[in-house]
Amino acid sequence: MDRYGAGGESETSLFYSSGFITYTNPTKHRALNVSMKILERYTAVSEAAVSEMA
């Protein structure tokens, strides 16, 4: 473990395979399949958009 408590790459990959940091509507729609209707109505950082990503 490093000084922050995180394991090495091989240990971390056992429980975390990937992640996304997305703020724009086109990226959330294309990469995460969030509907454009939700994004246009509520914005990319809304609870509705988060629900679609879950």
FILUM-305396 format. One record per atom (N, C-alpha, C): residue number from 1; residue in one letter; chain; x, y, z. Coordinates in Angstrom, 3 decimals, always signed. Layout:
BEGIN
<r num="NUM" residuo="A" cadena="A" x="X" y="Y" z="Z"/>
...
//
This chain:
BEGIN
<r num="1" residuo="M" cadena="A" x="+0.831" y="-1.195" z="+0.000"/>
<r num="1" residuo="M" cadena="A" x="+0.000" y="+0.000" z="+0.000"/>
<r num="1" residuo="M" cadena="A" x="+0.867" y="+1.248" z="+0.000"/>
<r num="2" residuo="D" cadena="A" x="+0.364" y="+2.270" z="-0.690"/>
<r num="2" residuo="D" cadena="A" x="+1.095" y="+3.520" z="-0.642"/>
<r num="2" residuo="D" cadena="A" x="+0.631" y="+4.342" z="+0.564"/>
<r num="3" residuo="R" cadena="A" x="+1.145" y="+5.539" z="+0.701"/>
<r num="3" residuo="R" cadena="A" x="+0.842" y="+6.339" z="+1.895"/>
<r num="3" residuo="R" cadena="A" x="-0.599" y="+6.802" z="+1.963"/>
<r num="4" residuo="Y" cadena="A" x="-1.367" y="+6.636" z="+0.864"/>
<r num="4" residuo="Y" cadena="A" x="-2.785" y="+7.018" z="+0.872"/>
<r num="4" residuo="Y" cadena="A" x="-3.689" y="+5.814" z="+1.105"/>
<r num="5" residuo="G" cadena="A" x="-3.128" y="+4.653" z="+1.284"/>
<r num="5" residuo="G" cadena="A" x="-3.911" y="+3.460" z="+1.539"/>
<r num="5" residuo="G" cadena="A" x="-4.362" y="+2.734" z="+0.284"/>
<r num="6" residuo="A" cadena="A" x="-3.920" y="+3.197" z="-0.872"/>
<r num="6" residuo="A" cadena="A" x="-4.314" y="+2.543" z="-2.120"/>
<r num="6" residuo="A" cadena="A" x="-3.354" y="+1.396" z="-2.420"/>
<r num="7" residuo="G" cadena="A" x="-3.908" y="+0.340" z="-2.961"/>
<r num="7" residuo="G" cadena="A" x="-3.072" y="-0.791" z="-3.321"/>
<r num="7" residuo="G" cadena="A" x="-2.362" y="-0.554" z="-4.628"/>
<r num="8" residuo="G" cadena="A" x="-1.521" y="-1.497" z="-4.994"/>
<r num="8" residuo="G" cadena="A" x="-0.834" y="-1.414" z="-6.277"/>
<r num="8" residuo="G" cadena="A" x="-1.814" y="-1.653" z="-7.420"/>
<r num="9" residuo="E" cadena="A" x="-1.333" y="-1.521" z="-8.630"/>
<r num="9" residuo="E" cadena="A" x="-2.197" y="-1.655" z="-9.807"/>
<r num="9" residuo="E" cadena="A" x="-2.925" y="-2.993" z="-9.831"/>
<r num="10" residuo="S" cadena="A" x="-2.229" y="-4.078" z="-9.544"/>
<r num="10" residuo="S" cadena="A" x="-2.864" y="-5.391" z="-9.608"/>
<r num="10" residuo="S" cadena="A" x="-3.936" y="-5.551" z="-8.535"/>
<r num="11" residuo="E" cadena="A" x="-3.736" y="-4.998" z="-7.362"/>
<r num="11" residuo="E" cadena="A" x="-4.738" y="-5.082" z="-6.296"/>
<r num="11" residuo="E" cadena="A" x="-5.940" y="-4.196" z="-6.595"/>
<r num="12" residuo="T" cadena="A" x="-5.704" y="-3.000" z="-7.059"/>
<r num="12" residuo="T" cadena="A" x="-6.776" y="-2.068" z="-7.348"/>
<r num="12" residuo="T" cadena="A" x="-7.684" y="-2.603" z="-8.443"/>
<r num="13" residuo="S" cadena="A" x="-7.135" y="-3.235" z="-9.451"/>
<r num="13" residuo="S" cadena="A" x="-7.938" y="-3.725" z="-10.564"/>
<r num="13" residuo="S" cadena="A" x="-8.892" y="-4.844" z="-10.150"/>
<r num="14" residuo="L" cadena="A" x="-8.727" y="-5.384" z="-8.972"/>
<r num="14" residuo="L" cadena="A" x="-9.659" y="-6.413" z="-8.498"/>
<r num="14" residuo="L" cadena="A" x="-11.035" y="-5.831" z="-8.208"/>
<r num="15" residuo="F" cadena="A" x="-11.099" y="-4.552" z="-7.841"/>
<r num="15" residuo="F" cadena="A" x="-12.395" y="-3.959" z="-7.503"/>
<r num="15" residuo="F" cadena="A" x="-12.726" y="-2.705" z="-8.301"/>
<r num="16" residuo="Y" cadena="A" x="-11.824" y="-2.212" z="-9.102"/>
<r num="16" residuo="Y" cadena="A" x="-12.069" y="-0.996" z="-9.876"/>
<r num="16" residuo="Y" cadena="A" x="-11.484" y="-1.181" z="-11.259"/>
<r num="17" residuo="S" cadena="A" x="-12.360" y="-1.315" z="-12.256"/>
<r num="17" residuo="S" cadena="A" x="-11.848" y="-1.586" z="-13.591"/>
<r num="17" residuo="S" cadena="A" x="-11.722" y="-0.347" z="-14.467"/>
<r num="18" residuo="S" cadena="A" x="-12.568" y="+0.678" z="-14.244"/>
<r num="18" residuo="S" cadena="A" x="-12.488" y="+1.872" z="-15.070"/>
<r num="18" residuo="S" cadena="A" x="-13.336" y="+2.979" z="-14.476"/>
<r num="19" residuo="G" cadena="A" x="-13.223" y="+4.167" z="-15.068"/>
<r num="19" residuo="G" cadena="A" x="-14.028" y="+5.292" z="-14.616"/>
<r num="19" residuo="G" cadena="A" x="-14.077" y="+6.370" z="-15.682"/>
<r num="20" residuo="F" cadena="A" x="-15.042" y="+7.252" z="-15.559"/>
<r num="20" residuo="F" cadena="A" x="-15.210" y="+8.343" z="-16.502"/>
<r num="20" residuo="F" cadena="A" x="-15.401" y="+9.646" z="-15.745"/>
<r num="21" residuo="I" cadena="A" x="-14.805" y="+10.697" z="-16.232"/>
<r num="21" residuo="I" cadena="A" x="-15.103" y="+12.045" z="-15.771"/>
<r num="21" residuo="I" cadena="A" x="-15.624" y="+12.762" z="-16.999"/>
<r num="22" residuo="T" cadena="A" x="-16.922" y="+12.983" z="-17.028"/>
<r num="22" residuo="T" cadena="A" x="-17.547" y="+13.602" z="-18.190"/>
<r num="22" residuo="T" cadena="A" x="-18.458" y="+14.731" z="-17.743"/>
<r num="23" residuo="Y" cadena="A" x="-18.373" y="+15.849" z="-18.431"/>
<r num="23" residuo="Y" cadena="A" x="-19.191" y="+17.006" z="-18.093"/>
<r num="23" residuo="Y" cadena="A" x="-20.063" y="+17.460" z="-19.249"/>
<r num="24" residuo="T" cadena="A" x="-19.753" y="+17.068" z="-20.457"/>
<r num="24" residuo="T" cadena="A" x="-20.493" y="+17.586" z="-21.601"/>
<r num="24" residuo="T" cadena="A" x="-21.588" y="+16.620" z="-22.042"/>
<r num="25" residuo="N" cadena="A" x="-22.652" y="+17.183" z="-22.588"/>
<r num="25" residuo="N" cadena="A" x="-23.767" y="+16.364" z="-23.057"/>
<r num="25" residuo="N" cadena="A" x="-23.349" y="+15.358" z="-24.121"/>
<r num="26" residuo="P" cadena="A" x="-22.615" y="+15.777" z="-25.163"/>
<r num="26" residuo="P" cadena="A" x="-22.250" y="+14.797" z="-26.194"/>
<r num="26" residuo="P" cadena="A" x="-21.437" y="+13.616" z="-25.650"/>
<r num="27" residuo="T" cadena="A" x="-20.534" y="+13.874" z="-24.718"/>
<r num="27" residuo="T" cadena="A" x="-19.719" y="+12.793" z="-24.161"/>
<r num="27" residuo="T" cadena="A" x="-20.559" y="+11.863" z="-23.303"/>
<r num="28" residuo="K" cadena="A" x="-21.413" y="+12.406" z="-22.471"/>
<r num="28" residuo="K" cadena="A" x="-22.272" y="+11.543" z="-21.645"/>
<r num="28" residuo="K" cadena="A" x="-23.204" y="+10.719" z="-22.517"/>
<r num="29" residuo="H" cadena="A" x="-23.692" y="+11.295" z="-23.585"/>
<r num="29" residuo="H" cadena="A" x="-24.580" y="+10.558" z="-24.483"/>
<r num="29" residuo="H" cadena="A" x="-23.813" y="+9.455" z="-25.206"/>
<r num="30" residuo="R" cadena="A" x="-22.681" y="+9.802" z="-25.791"/>
<r num="30" residuo="R" cadena="A" x="-21.897" y="+8.863" z="-26.601"/>
<r num="30" residuo="R" cadena="A" x="-21.230" y="+7.774" z="-25.754"/>
<r num="31" residuo="A" cadena="A" x="-20.561" y="+8.152" z="-24.700"/>
<r num="31" residuo="A" cadena="A" x="-19.761" y="+7.193" z="-23.934"/>
<r num="31" residuo="A" cadena="A" x="-20.553" y="+6.454" z="-22.860"/>
<r num="32" residuo="L" cadena="A" x="-21.580" y="+7.116" z="-22.316"/>
<r num="32" residuo="L" cadena="A" x="-22.286" y="+6.531" z="-21.175"/>
<r num="32" residuo="L" cadena="A" x="-23.760" y="+6.255" z="-21.441"/>
<r num="33" residuo="N" cadena="A" x="-24.193" y="+6.481" z="-22.674"/>
<r num="33" residuo="N" cadena="A" x="-25.563" y="+6.186" z="-23.088"/>
<r num="33" residuo="N" cadena="A" x="-26.644" y="+6.928" z="-22.299"/>
<r num="34" residuo="V" cadena="A" x="-26.356" y="+8.136" z="-21.876"/>
<r num="34" residuo="V" cadena="A" x="-27.369" y="+8.973" z="-21.239"/>
<r num="34" residuo="V" cadena="A" x="-28.187" y="+9.604" z="-22.360"/>
<r num="35" residuo="S" cadena="A" x="-29.505" y="+9.560" z="-22.244"/>
<r num="35" residuo="S" cadena="A" x="-30.335" y="+10.072" z="-23.335"/>
<r num="35" residuo="S" cadena="A" x="-30.171" y="+11.581" z="-23.507"/>
<r num="36" residuo="M" cadena="A" x="-30.159" y="+11.999" z="-24.760"/>
<r num="36" residuo="M" cadena="A" x="-30.049" y="+13.434" z="-25.055"/>
<r num="36" residuo="M" cadena="A" x="-31.252" y="+14.196" z="-24.500"/>
<r num="37" residuo="K" cadena="A" x="-32.402" y="+13.563" z="-24.459"/>
<r num="37" residuo="K" cadena="A" x="-33.602" y="+14.202" z="-23.908"/>
<r num="37" residuo="K" cadena="A" x="-33.381" y="+14.585" z="-22.436"/>
<r num="38" residuo="I" cadena="A" x="-32.823" y="+13.673" z="-21.666"/>
<r num="38" residuo="I" cadena="A" x="-32.517" y="+13.947" z="-20.250"/>
<r num="38" residuo="I" cadena="A" x="-31.464" y="+15.038" z="-20.146"/>
<r num="39" residuo="L" cadena="A" x="-30.409" y="+14.948" z="-20.936"/>
<r num="39" residuo="L" cadena="A" x="-29.324" y="+15.924" z="-20.879"/>
<r num="39" residuo="L" cadena="A" x="-29.793" y="+17.327" z="-21.243"/>
<r num="40" residuo="E" cadena="A" x="-30.611" y="+17.432" z="-22.268"/>
<r num="40" residuo="E" cadena="A" x="-31.106" y="+18.743" z="-22.687"/>
<r num="40" residuo="E" cadena="A" x="-32.096" y="+19.340" z="-21.684"/>
<r num="41" residuo="R" cadena="A" x="-32.860" y="+18.492" z="-21.050"/>
<r num="41" residuo="R" cadena="A" x="-33.862" y="+18.990" z="-20.086"/>
<r num="41" residuo="R" cadena="A" x="-33.253" y="+19.310" z="-18.725"/>
<r num="42" residuo="Y" cadena="A" x="-32.330" y="+18.447" z="-18.236"/>
<r num="42" residuo="Y" cadena="A" x="-31.842" y="+18.579" z="-16.859"/>
<r num="42" residuo="Y" cadena="A" x="-30.376" y="+18.964" z="-16.719"/>
<r num="43" residuo="T" cadena="A" x="-29.572" y="+18.899" z="-17.718"/>
<r num="43" residuo="T" cadena="A" x="-28.124" y="+19.159" z="-17.750"/>
<r num="43" residuo="T" cadena="A" x="-27.288" y="+17.908" z="-17.457"/>
<r num="44" residuo="A" cadena="A" x="-26.031" y="+17.984" z="-17.842"/>
<r num="44" residuo="A" cadena="A" x="-25.111" y="+16.849" z="-17.731"/>
<r num="44" residuo="A" cadena="A" x="-24.742" y="+16.508" z="-16.294"/>
<r num="45" residuo="V" cadena="A" x="-24.898" y="+17.439" z="-15.374"/>
<r num="45" residuo="V" cadena="A" x="-24.516" y="+17.177" z="-13.981"/>
<r num="45" residuo="V" cadena="A" x="-25.740" y="+17.069" z="-13.070"/>
<r num="46" residuo="S" cadena="A" x="-26.873" y="+16.694" z="-13.633"/>
<r num="46" residuo="S" cadena="A" x="-28.117" y="+16.601" z="-12.860"/>
<r num="46" residuo="S" cadena="A" x="-28.292" y="+15.210" z="-12.250"/>
<r num="47" residuo="E" cadena="A" x="-29.176" y="+15.119" z="-11.282"/>
<r num="47" residuo="E" cadena="A" x="-29.510" y="+13.843" z="-10.674"/>
<r num="47" residuo="E" cadena="A" x="-30.130" y="+12.904" z="-11.712"/>
<r num="48" residuo="A" cadena="A" x="-30.917" y="+13.442" z="-12.628"/>
<r num="48" residuo="A" cadena="A" x="-31.528" y="+12.622" z="-13.672"/>
<r num="48" residuo="A" cadena="A" x="-30.458" y="+11.974" z="-14.560"/>
<r num="49" residuo="A" cadena="A" x="-29.421" y="+12.730" z="-14.900"/>
<r num="49" residuo="A" cadena="A" x="-28.329" y="+12.171" z="-15.707"/>
<r num="49" residuo="A" cadena="A" x="-27.574" y="+11.099" z="-14.926"/>
<r num="50" residuo="V" cadena="A" x="-27.344" y="+11.345" z="-13.666"/>
<r num="50" residuo="V" cadena="A" x="-26.658" y="+10.360" z="-12.817"/>
<r num="50" residuo="V" cadena="A" x="-27.458" y="+9.066" z="-12.750"/>
<r num="51" residuo="S" cadena="A" x="-28.773" y="+9.188" z="-12.615"/>
<r num="51" residuo="S" cadena="A" x="-29.626" y="+8.000" z="-12.554"/>
<r num="51" residuo="S" cadena="A" x="-29.513" y="+7.173" z="-13.813"/>
<r num="52" residuo="E" cadena="A" x="-29.403" y="+7.807" z="-14.956"/>
<r num="52" residuo="E" cadena="A" x="-29.256" y="+7.066" z="-16.204"/>
<r num="52" residuo="E" cadena="A" x="-27.903" y="+6.378" z="-16.313"/>
<r num="53" residuo="M" cadena="A" x="-26.909" y="+6.897" z="-15.631"/>
<r num="53" residuo="M" cadena="A" x="-25.580" y="+6.272" z="-15.683"/>
<r num="53" residuo="M" cadena="A" x="-25.481" y="+5.094" z="-14.730"/>
<r num="54" residuo="A" cadena="A" x="-26.350" y="+5.022" z="-13.741"/>
<r num="54" residuo="A" cadena="A" x="-26.272" y="+3.957" z="-12.726"/>
<r num="54" residuo="A" cadena="A" x="-26.710" y="+2.613" z="-13.252"/>
//
